[in-house]
Amino acid sequence: MAESPRAILEHFVSLPARTFAGTQPVQGVSSIAPGPGRNLWWALSDNGYGTRENSADYLLAIYLFEVDARVTLLERIELTDPQRYFPWPLTRGDDPTRTLTGADADPESMVVMADGSFWIGDEHGPWLLHFSRLGVLLEPPVPLRLADGRELRSVSHPEPKGATLRASRGFEGLARGPRTDTLVALLEGAIPDDPPDRLRIFEFELGTRRWSGRYWLYPLDDAKHSGCEIVMDGERHLVIERDDREGDAARFKRIFYVRLGEQRVLEKSLCVDLLAIENPQRLGQRGPVFRFPFITTEAVWPIDAHTLQVVNDNNYPSGDPTEWIRLRRE
């Protein structure tokens, strides 16, 4: 592989694992997007406590944080379905607000729209979910359908009959698409009949609320790796790829560039190696090489052509903090 591009740590701030919003832990961050002001960030909470089975008492939410000298929680938006768009029983189905829990959905990725609404990619279905600025579900969940009309379901689906996707292999990334008025959704794992080291990125048309039939194949460095996020960066997209190790055992946590064009199997080029970040200021009480070795680093945003914001999902209750780092690429 070619020499790794330089990445220099410019800013570091950490949110302790035991940080609460009311009586509920803030938990991990699975996606971020710029908020309505300087140093403000929208952040999507993950599904709760690690599994569907133990997360029925975790209320799903989107946060608004101020990230400066410290991380300050400014707003918490609970995700609800009062109009009963979800066709399956909910954990809090008898509550008029029908607040969604980690047993109902597993939000992993987010796109903030110009009208303030949120499109969210979910792993349980997998579905696309469209919420208002206040967190209210605006329309029925959009299932994943292939060009031949087949619906792909996860084994975590409320009605998993015929499921073809393993648990935690649904929509892990969601981004603006290369064509106007489209989104693209990245699966965390390969679908049946595809090579195990190829992840599909599907195109969704916002105007028709349909999958266009177009898709791309993202090539993993190793079939055991996972795709964790996709975001638009100018005319290209960024994809986070990781192994399933953490801490000193971590060997592969990288962000790549891809270009979604006419080529089905994508070519990728290295943007950042998250285990080899230069740290001249010794931020985070670390040495000259800063490592970001969390098992699930799931959030990235290009602030400008040379700067990235990166955040980990702390997999609460693992005890890991949620670290917000800003990198300069050279």
Secondary structure, DSSP 8 states (H G I E B T S, - for coil): ------EEEEEEEEE-TT-EETTEE---EEEEEE-SSTTEEEEEE-SSSSSSTT-TT-B-EEEEEEESSSEEEEEEEE-B-TT----S--TTTTSTT-B-BTTT--EEEEEE-TTS-EEEEESSS-EEEEE-TTSBB-S--EEEE-TTS-EE-BTTSSS-TT--B-TT-SEEEEEE-SSTTEEEEEESS--TTS-TTEEEEEEEETTTTEEEEEEEEEE-SSTT-EEEEEEEETTEEEEEEE-S--GGG---EEEEEE--SS-SB--EEEEEETTSEE-TT-GGG--SEE----S-EEEEEEEETTEEEEEE---TTS---EEEEEEEE-
